[in-house]
C-alpha cells in the first residue's frame, strides 16, 4: 500500500495477540484481508519470529496494529461504530463481535480483545432525529434502556409517543 501525505489510518496496540485479532476481525467483516505481517527479530523487544506489527483491512478500511506489550489497554474512549441497514445485520455484528467479550449499554460492546464497538441500526439515527420531538425523545429513552439495539422496539417506542 502506498501512503500519501496526510493519510489517516487507525493503529491499534495489542499486548501479544495482534495476529489472532486480525484473523478474528477479517473473519467477521466483508471485503477484509490481512496484509503484511512484520515479525520480531533478535533486535526487537518481542520473541523472535512472533508478530510485531501487521496491516489488515476491514470492509475497505485499513488498520495497522502492533504487539506492544501489556503497558496500554483499550478503553471506551475510542470505539468503532458499525452502521447496520437492518436488524439481521445488527444481530450478525453484535453476535460476532461480542463472542468472548462483553455487552455494554446502548448498542456498545467490548470484544474479546477489549476493543469497544457500537453496533447501530441506521434506523436509530432517523428516529432520534425525528422532527416530532416526542418521538425522538421516546426513541432515545428506549435506546438508553437497551444493550443490543432492537429496531422494532425503537420504532414501537417512537410510535407510542405520538399516535399517527
Secondary structure, 3 states (H helix, E strand, C coil): CCCCCCCCCCEEEECCCHHHHHHHHHHHCCCCEEEEEEECCCCCCCCCCCEEEEEEEECCEEEEEEECCCCCCCCCCCEEEEEECCHHHHHHHHHHHHCCCEECCCCEEECCCCCEEEEEEHHHHHHHCCCCHHHHHHHHHHHHCCCCCCHHHHHHHHHHHCCC
